[in-house]
Amino acid sequence: MENKPVEIIISNSEEPSLNERLRSVKSIEYIGWEDKIEIEMQSGASVIIPLTMISEFDKATYDMLQNNLIVSSGGDAISLRELDVDISVTGLLMDVFGLRS
């Protein structure tokens, strides 16, 4: 299977483009009993990622993830201030789906 490049287009209109909605996070939730993170996008799509795939959270405790995981004001990153961690959503999804070369 051939890897195809991912194209991200930024629009100047006031209405968010489909590409902006696809990479803009609406909410994030830690599902503790499964040890997974659910990311809901503005587009309505959701992605559930096993915590083991996010090395930046290796030192995070259950309480940190349950109570302090936040979405950046721009919706383009998820943060855990206690560990000084900010993760680009686009980069995270590219890593999870193997789209980085």
Secondary structure, DSSP 8 states (H G I E B T S, - for coil): ------------SSS--HHHHHHSEEEEEEETTTTEEEEEETTS-EEEEEGGG-GGGTT--HHHHHHHEEE-TTSSEEEEGGGTEEEEHHHHHHHHTT---
